[in-house]
Amino acid sequence: MKFTVADLIDQLPAQEQLSLSKLEKALGLSSGSDQAQLRIALSALVRVGVLQETEEGISRVADEGLIEARLRCSSKGFCFALREDGGEDIYIRDNQLNHAWNGDRVLVRITREGGRRRSPEGGVQCILERSTTSLLAQVEQQNERLVAVPLDDRLLTSIELPASDSQYLKPADEAVVEVKVDRYPVGQLPSQGHVARSLAVNAGPEADLDLLITKHGLGERPAAPRASLRSLEAKERDDLTALPTLLLQGWSASDAPGLPAVSLESSESGHRLWVHAPAVAERMGFGSALDLHLREQAEALCLGNSWLPLLPAALSKAAGFKAGGTEAALSVLLELNAEGELEHYRFCRSSIRVDGAVDAKALQALAERKPKARTTPAALKGIKDQLPMLEQLIALAQLLRQQRLASGSIELDLAMPAIDGLGDLAIPEPDETRQGWLVQLDPASQPAGLLRELVLPAHRALGRHLAALELPAIYAQNPAPDPEALNDVAKAALALEIPLELSADGNVSAQELAQAFAGSDRCRVLQQQLRDPLKPVTLAAEPGPNALAAEPVALAPWCCPTLHYADLWNQHVLALLLSEGKDRPSVRHKTRVDIAGDSSHGLIDWPLLPPSQIQPLEEGRSIALLHRLNGRCRFAAELQADALAMAQARQAEPLVGQTLTGVISGVQSYGFFVEVPPSQVEGLVHVSSLKDDWYEYRSRQNRLVGRKNRRTYMLGDAVEVIIQKVDVLRHQIDLAVVLPEGYEEYTPDAGDADQATDTDED
């Protein structure tokens, strides 16, 4: 079909009816076959109670019991529906999945309310959008059936193949195949598909990249539509070319997205920080074919040493900043006091001149340079005249970082390991991340850390400005973590004798936990436990706090339109405000209001933009768009995690059979996970391999305890392990603990067989 159920529902107004002809037009259905499929879909959705149809048209059914969510399944068969509204996850039993697969967007109805220690249960009522249209699999003959078994064991299914695909029956270590799904399961009919091609397993980095791209369905990305880019006249812009300006470069790939530039001036009360973003939105039409295409792509995707860019090459080249050239930008002047607090701000369309670029080598050379040295290192010669400003930028960024951390923002020392081939993946994005925490970065040595601290105030300024002017922005929200989930982490830390001070109500904050863990010899594994309760950043239509950026009011990202469509959307709003906004009620009024700055707040009681300009923005900022952007954020994070896991598995392959010292990073009833340096690859020691004793799982203490010898395996313990097996395709590492010499194999008796493996006895 040309449309999904989600597409269909998203076209229907919340409380109005839409005629069939208008719905067909909105979905772009012109052929008779497409319109017939729409009729079938409407009939089914009416039967399941999602839609209702009358002579006047089609509308949604107002049913608060139907909850929109996305499925997350495990290889063990446990599935949860993650609610789009941020509510509690809903447990879905396998007989209530109704053929939904991991990652699918669904409507769920709760069948059993949850309790203090139990999640609510529910069933899938309708599949809104399929997440998997193609997958990596291995071909197997199962009795009379030829099937594709997905490599992703969270897809709890197999796919029937035609007999002609038997040519792809090969040993598992030789090849995998890409399977296209031709039919999803319906009633008693299983899913069907066909093999599109075979892929090599052990053919080098290029083949691994092909596996990664194929797994995530990126092999057939639609080409951007042709578009005529607008030229931006310098005479219509504020001339900032005399302002010393630096470009901070973290990434090294030739196709890496362009980043903002910065300038700094001193003032009597503190600093005047300028942040200049590439002027992308002004070069294209809002709602144009190119703009709609970019909404679908939503994110630039890093693959390591290369990128799948968000912007087409022509637009990226036109908007990017280059040293020595005069460039169009959208800029903000941030007036900061001596403590680094934002006091005033003002936006403008500008022309800038980049004087030079700063990379990691330049920052390293600056740090190693002696204060009174007469010579300039080679890495700094291109920015020799801007070195005093660079030093001031570093000092300001360190001040802003201290202020952010003091306000509750969370940093964790969980940077990616140093693995050859990770390339740009090892360098975080300069704006706030998709996670609920920031990677610990030093502004004095890492350009990404320096740029992050300078960009966040610019995002705070636009969030506050657009919220005050009530313009249709896209806001980045980051709510505080659930206290109960944090308390579970605190209990695990207390069991490991980590000193903590609880508040009067018995709770502890995420910041207090992070500070306590930073001084522990088990810092890394405890921080890994802490990151789970931290809620990710989500994009929303309403302003709200962003704990990650230490912003209590509103945060609207806009400085990285080459990375995220949300930034591009907010640039559209900002550019429209600066170029078309009304600074007075009518031409008869002589007094103008500076709508580009915070001095205008509370003074405007007239429409800033005419309905013909504001209405497309309000209609475009739909729930469907926000779902799409949030979904693509999750997709980018999953792609990044998969790329890292594959690189780690490749690093572990040559170590099979070797004995290494690792750290226990997680404990479960079925065994424990060990993180092995230097790649920080994580593998499982299954409890069945511990043949020296019968081990009990003590969940509150995060440990396994031997019944006879009282040997313990506890979170953060150092252990010697042997790497037994590496499955690169599934990112699975099997480990075995080096047991003491002369140990006796323990034979469980009948009493042991009846003994519970999960106990909280001391």
Secondary structure by P-SEA (a helix, b strand, c coil): ccccaaaaaaaccccbbbcaaaaaaaaccccaaaaaaaaaaaaaaaaaccccccccbbbbbbcccbbbbbbbbccccbbbbbccccccbbbbcccccccccccbbbbbbbcccccccccbbbbbcccccccccbbbbbbbbccccbbbbbccccccbbbbbcccccccccccccbbbbbbbcccccccccbbbbbcccccccccaaaaaaaaaaaacccccccccbbbbbbbbccccccccccbbbbbbcccccccbbbbbbbbbbcccccbbbbbccccccccccccaaaaaaaaacbbbbccccccccccaaaaaaacccccbbbbbbbbbbbbcccccccccccccbbbbbcccccaaaaaaaaacccccccccccccccccaaaaaaaaaaaaaaaaaaaaaabbbbbccccccccccccccccccccccccccccccccccaaaaaaaaaaaaaaaaaaaaaaaccbbbbbbbccccaaaaaaaaaaaaaaccbbbbcccccccaaaaaaaaaaccaaaaaaaaaaaaccccccccbbbbcccccccccccccccccccaaaaaaaaaaaaaacccccccccccccccccccccccccccccccccccaaaaaaaccaaaaaaaaaaaaaaaaaaaaaaaaaaaaaacccccbbbbbbbccccccbbbbbbccccbbbbbccccccccbbbbbccccbbbbccccccccccbbbbbbbccccccccbbbbbccccccccbbbbcccccccccccccc
